[in-house]
Amino acid sequence: MNRTMGLFKYIPIPREYSPDIYSIDYEKLKKLGFNTILMDYDFTITVWRDDNIPDKTLNLLNKLINDGFKVAIVTNSKREKVKIIEKLTMGKVKVYTSMKKPNTKKLKSVLEELGSKESETVIIGDLFITDISVGNRLGLYTILINPYTYGLENKFKQFMAGFTKFAYNVFFYTIGWFFRAIDLVGPNEFKKSVFDIDYQHLKEKGYKILVFDFDNTLSEWHSDYLQPEVIDLFLKLKDLGFYILIASNSSKKRFMNLDAQLSDLGIDLLASAMKPLRFKIRKKIKFHGYKPGEGVVIGDQLFTDVALGNALGFYTIKVKPLSKKEGLWTRFMRFFERIALKWIRKKPTLVKNE
C-alpha cells in the first residue's frame, strides 16, 4: 500500500461515476470479485424522502440477488417507512437506518452482520461527503451516481438534487481533479510483458476484445514489423476467439508495410488513434458490436493507454516498455509517470475461478 492509498481514505473521490443505479456494470463488478452491494436510499434508489419504490428499482434489486450478490440499504434516515423494502423483497434486501455516514462504526457492524469483507463490497450513493467518504475510509469500492430525479415534480426536491450535484462539481473541479486524474491512470494489473498476461483467464471472464498499443508494447519504438513470437501470440489469441485491435498514435503512413501483414492475420490496425481520447476506439468497438465491459487495453504508458482504457470502462493492463529508446514527448511523460506511480491507489483485479 502506498502513501496515497491512505490519503485517498480522506479524499471522497469515487472509484466510478455512473448516471444512475441502472447504468452500473454489475457484471464487471462480479468479475472483479465483489459479492456485496450497499446502496444509499434518498436520491439513490428513489427520490428524497419518498417511500414509493419504483418497479424498475425492485426489479434491479431482485436481479442482483438472483445473480448472487448480497444487497443492503444503508441510510442516514431514521424513518421506519424505509424498511418497506424488506417487505417488498421478502427480507432478501436488508435495510439499515440511522447509519451516521460518514462515520464508519455502524457500517462496519453491517458488514460483520452480512458476513462480507471490505475488499469484496461496493457502496453506491449520490453524496460524496457521506456515501463515498465512508466507503473510501473503509476500503470499499465506491460508485457515485446522479441524484435520483425520475418523475420528480416537487420544486424543493429538484433544488436539493441540483445542489447535491453542484456541490460535487465544485469539489471535483477544485482539489478533486488531481485525485481523479491520478485514478484515471491507474491500471488493474501490472505485467512485465504481453507474454505474461493470463489471456485464458480473461477469456473465461467474458472479455472478447484486446486493444494493444504498438510502440514498446508489441515492438520496439519506431519499428514497423512484428517479431515472430508476437505473431505466434496473436495466432493463439485468435484461436481463443479474441478480436484484436492495435491502436497507435502514429500515422497510418508509418504502418504501410505492417498493415498488409496484419490484414492477413485478421487483426485490425487503428493508426492516429489520438489516445487517450476515446472517440475513435469507441466508434471502432461499437461498429463491431462490442461492449465496454468486454474490452481490455494493454500498453506501456499510463497517460495514453491506461487512461484510454479506464475512460472507456475497459480492464487495463500496464506492461513494461520493451526498450529505453523513445520519442521526446514520451520521455517527457515518463517523468510524470514516475510521480503518478507513487500516488495511484490499487485497483481491483479479476478473481480466479475456484
C-alpha positions in Angstrom: 0.0 0.0 0.0 1.4 3.4 -1.0 1.0 6.7 0.8 -1.9 7.9 -1.3 -3.9 4.8 -0.5 -4.0 6.2 2.9 -4.7 9.8 1.6 -7.5 8.5 -0.6 -9.3 7.4 2.5 -9.9 11.1 3.3 -10.5 12.3 -0.2 -14.0 11.5 -1.4 -13.2 10.6 -5.0 -15.3 7.7 -6.2 -13.9 4.7 -7.9 -16.6 5.1 -10.6 -19.2 7.6 -11.6 -22.5 6.4 -13.1 -25.6 8.3 -14.2 -27.8 6.1 -12.0 -28.0 2.7 -10.4 -29.4 1.1 -13.5 -26.4 2.0 -15.7 -23.7 0.4 -13.5 -21.9 -2.6 -14.9 -22.7 -5.2 -12.2 -21.4 -8.0 -14.4 -18.0 -6.3 -14.3 -18.2 -5.9 -10.6 -18.8 -9.7 -10.3 -15.8 -10.4 -12.5 -13.7 -8.3 -10.1 -14.8 -10.5 -7.1 -17.4 -8.2 -5.5 -20.2 -10.1 -3.8 -21.9 -7.4 -1.7 -23.8 -4.2 -2.9 -24.7 -1.5 -0.4 -27.0 1.3 -1.6 -27.9 4.6 -0.1 -31.7 5.3 0.0 -32.6 9.0 -0.6 -31.8 10.2 -4.2 -30.2 6.8 -4.9 -32.9 4.2 -5.2 -35.8 6.7 -5.1 -36.4 10.4 -4.7 -35.6 12.3 -1.5 -38.0 11.5 1.4 -40.2 9.3 -0.8 -41.3 5.8 0.2 -42.5 4.9 -3.2 -40.1 2.4 -4.6 -40.3 2.2 -8.4 -40.8 -1.2 -10.0 -37.6 -0.9 -12.0 -35.7 -0.5 -8.8 -37.3 -3.6 -7.2 -36.5 -5.5 -10.4 -32.9 -4.4 -10.2 -32.6 -5.4 -6.5 -34.1 -8.8 -7.3 -31.8 -9.3 -10.2 -28.8 -8.6 -8.1 -29.9 -11.1 -5.5 -30.5 -13.7 -8.2 -27.0 -13.0 -9.6 -25.6 -14.0 -6.2 -25.0 -10.5 -4.6 -25.8 -9.7 -1.0 -27.7 -6.5 -1.1 -28.5 -4.0 1.6 -29.7 -0.4 2.0 -27.6 1.8 4.3 -29.2 5.2 5.0 -28.8 8.0 7.5 -32.5 8.4 7.5 -34.3 7.5 10.8 -37.7 6.8 9.1 -39.1 3.3 9.7 -41.0 3.5 6.5 -37.8 2.9 4.6 -37.9 -0.7 5.8 -40.8 -1.3 3.4 -38.0 -2.5 1.1 -37.5 -5.6 3.3 -41.2 -6.4 2.9 -41.2 -5.8 -0.8 -38.2 -8.1 -1.3 -39.4 -10.7 1.3 -36.5 -10.0 3.5 -33.8 -10.6 0.9 -32.7 -7.0 1.0 -31.8 -5.8 4.5 -32.3 -2.2 5.5 -30.1 -0.3 8.0 -31.2 3.1 9.1 -29.6 5.9 11.2 -26.1 4.9 9.8 -24.5 8.3 10.7 -22.4 8.2 7.5 -19.5 9.2 7.0 -18.9 7.6 10.4 -17.6 4.1 9.8 -18.6 2.4 13.1 -22.2 1.3 12.1 -21.2 0.4 8.6 -18.5 -2.0 10.0 -21.2 -3.7 12.0 -23.4 -4.1 8.9 -20.5 -5.8 7.1 -20.0 -8.1 10.0 -23.7 -9.0 10.1 -23.7 -9.7 6.4 -20.5 -11.7 6.6 -18.9 -9.5 4.0 -15.3 -8.4 3.5 -14.5 -4.7 2.8 -12.5 -5.7 -0.3 -15.5 -7.5 -1.7 -18.1 -4.8 -1.1 -19.4 -2.0 -3.2 -21.2 1.1 -1.9 -23.4 3.2 -4.2 -24.7 6.6 -3.4 -25.4 10.2 -4.6 -23.5 12.1 -1.9 -19.7 12.2 -2.0 -19.4 13.7 1.5 -21.2 10.7 3.1 -21.5 7.6 0.9 -18.2 8.0 -1.0 -16.3 9.3 2.1 -17.4 6.4 4.3 -16.7 3.9 1.6 -13.2 5.1 0.9 -12.4 5.2 4.6 -13.3 1.5 4.9 -11.7 0.5 1.7 -14.9 -0.3 -0.2 -15.4 0.1 -3.9 -17.2 3.4 -4.3 -19.6 4.4 -7.0 -21.2 7.9 -7.2 -24.4 8.4 -9.1 -26.5 11.4 -10.1 -29.3 12.1 -7.6 -32.5 10.1 -8.5 -34.9 12.5 -10.2 -37.1 10.3 -12.4 -40.6 11.8 -12.5 -39.6 14.4 -9.9 -42.0 17.4 -9.9 -41.5 18.8 -6.4 -39.5 22.1 -6.8 -37.8 21.8 -3.5 -36.7 18.2 -4.2 -35.5 19.3 -7.6 -33.4 22.0 -5.9 -31.9 19.6 -3.4 -31.0 17.2 -6.3 -29.4 20.0 -8.2 -27.5 21.3 -5.2 -26.1 17.8 -4.5 -24.7 17.6 -8.0 -23.4 21.2 -7.9 -21.6 20.6 -4.6 -19.7 17.6 -6.1 -18.8 19.5 -9.3 -17.3 22.3 -7.2 -15.3 19.8 -5.2 -14.2 17.9 -8.4 -13.0 21.0 -10.3 -11.0 22.3 -7.3 -9.0 19.9 -5.2 -10.7 16.8 -6.6 -9.5 17.0 -10.2 -5.9 16.0 -9.3 -7.0 12.8 -7.5 -9.5 11.9 -10.2 -6.7 12.3 -12.8 -4.5 10.0 -10.8 -7.2 7.5 -10.6 -7.7 7.6 -14.3 -4.2 6.4 -15.0 -4.2 3.5 -12.5 -4.2 0.1 -14.2 -5.9 -3.0 -12.9 -2.8 -5.1 -13.4 1.0 -4.6 -13.9 2.8 -7.2 -16.0 6.3 -7.5 -17.3 5.3 -8.0 -21.0 2.4 -9.1 -23.2 3.6 -12.7 -22.8 3.0 -12.7 -19.1 -0.7 -11.9 -19.3 -3.2 -14.7 -18.5 -5.4 -14.5 -21.6 -7.2 -17.7 -20.8 -8.4 -16.1 -17.6 -9.5 -13.0 -19.5 -11.5 -15.2 -21.9 -13.1 -17.1 -19.0 -14.2 -13.8 -17.5 -16.1 -12.9 -20.7 -13.6 -10.5 -22.3 -13.7 -10.5 -26.1 -11.6 -7.6 -27.4 -7.9 -6.9 -26.8 -6.6 -3.4 -27.7 -2.8 -3.4 -27.8 -0.5 -0.4 -28.0 2.3 -0.9 -30.6 5.5 1.0 -29.7 7.4 -0.5 -26.8 4.4 -2.8 -26.1 4.5 -5.2 -29.1 7.6 -3.9 -30.8 10.5 -1.6 -30.0 9.9 2.1 -30.6 9.5 3.1 -34.3 9.8 -0.4 -35.6 7.4 -1.3 -38.5 7.3 -5.1 -38.1 6.3 -7.7 -35.5 8.6 -10.2 -34.0 7.7 -13.9 -34.8 6.9 -14.5 -31.1 4.3 -11.7 -31.2 2.7 -13.2 -34.4 2.6 -16.6 -32.6 0.9 -14.9 -29.7 -1.7 -13.3 -31.9 -2.5 -16.6 -33.6 -3.1 -18.2 -30.2 -5.3 -15.3 -29.2 -7.3 -15.6 -32.4 -7.8 -19.3 -31.7 -9.2 -18.3 -28.3 -11.8 -16.1 -30.1 -10.5 -12.7 -29.3 -10.9 -9.7 -31.6 -7.6 -7.9 -31.7 -7.0 -4.2 -32.4 -3.7 -2.5 -32.4 -4.2 1.2 -31.6 -1.2 3.6 -32.1 -0.9 7.4 -32.1 1.5 7.2 -35.1 0.2 8.0 -38.5 -1.1 5.3 -40.9 1.7 6.1 -43.4 4.2 4.6 -41.0 2.4 1.2 -40.9 2.1 0.7 -44.7 4.3 -2.4 -44.6 2.7 -3.8 -41.4 -0.9 -3.2 -42.5 -0.8 -5.9 -45.1 0.7 -8.4 -42.6 -1.9 -7.7 -40.0 -4.7 -7.9 -42.6 -3.6 -11.5 -43.4 -3.7 -12.3 -39.7 -7.2 -10.9 -39.3 -6.0 -8.1 -37.0 -7.2 -4.6 -37.1 -4.9 -1.6 -37.0 -6.1 1.9 -35.9 -3.4 4.5 -36.6 -3.6 8.1 -35.4 -5.8 6.8 -32.6 -5.4 10.0 -30.6 -5.0 8.2 -27.3 -6.1 9.0 -24.6 -9.1 10.5 -26.4 -11.6 7.7 -26.7 -13.9 8.6 -29.5 -12.0 6.8 -32.3 -11.7 3.5 -30.5 -15.2 3.7 -29.0 -16.5 4.1 -32.6 -14.5 1.1 -33.7 -15.7 -1.2 -31.0 -19.2 -0.1 -31.4 -19.1 -0.8 -35.1 -18.0 -4.4 -34.2 -20.8 -4.7 -31.7 -18.7 -5.0 -28.5 -19.5 -3.5 -25.1 -17.0 -1.7 -22.8 -17.2 -4.5 -20.2 -15.8 -6.9 -22.8 -12.6 -5.0 -23.6 -9.1 -5.0 -22.3 -6.4 -2.3 -23.1 -2.8 -3.4 -22.9 0.1 -0.9 -23.2 3.2 0.6 -21.7 2.1 4.1 -21.0 -0.2 5.3 -18.2 -1.2 8.6 -19.7 -2.2 7.2 -23.1 -3.0 3.5 -23.0 -4.2 3.1 -19.4 -6.0 6.4 -19.3 -7.8 5.5 -22.5 -8.8 2.1 -21.2 -10.2 3.5 -17.9 -12.1 6.2 -19.7 -13.7 3.6 -21.9 -14.6 1.4 -18.9 -12.2 -1.4 -20.1 -10.0 -3.6 -18.0 -6.4 -2.2 -18.1 -3.0 -3.8 -18.0 0.2 -1.9 -17.9 3.4 -3.6 -19.3 7.0 -2.5 -19.0 8.3 -0.7 -22.1 10.4 -3.0 -24.3 13.3 -0.6 -24.6 14.5 2.8 -23.3 14.5 4.2 -26.8 11.5 6.5 -27.0 10.3 9.7 -28.6 11.0 13.1 -26.9 7.4 13.6 -25.8 7.2 10.0 -24.3 10.4 10.6 -22.4 8.9 13.8 -21.0 5.8 12.0 -19.9 7.7 9.2 -18.2 8.8 11.8 -15.6 5.1 12.3 -14.7 4.5 8.5 -14.8 7.1 8.0 -12.1 5.3 10.6 -10.0 1.9 9.1 -10.7 3.1 5.6 -9.8 3.8 6.8 -6.3 0.3 8.2 -5.9 -2.2 5.8 -7.6 -4.4 3.6 -5.5 -4.6 -0.1 -6.2 -7.5 -1.2 -8.4 -9.3 -4.5 -8.2 -8.1 -7.3 -10.4 -10.0 -10.3 -11.8 -10.7 -13.1 -9.3 -9.5 -16.6 -10.2 -12.2 -19.2 -10.7 -12.4 -21.7 -7.8 
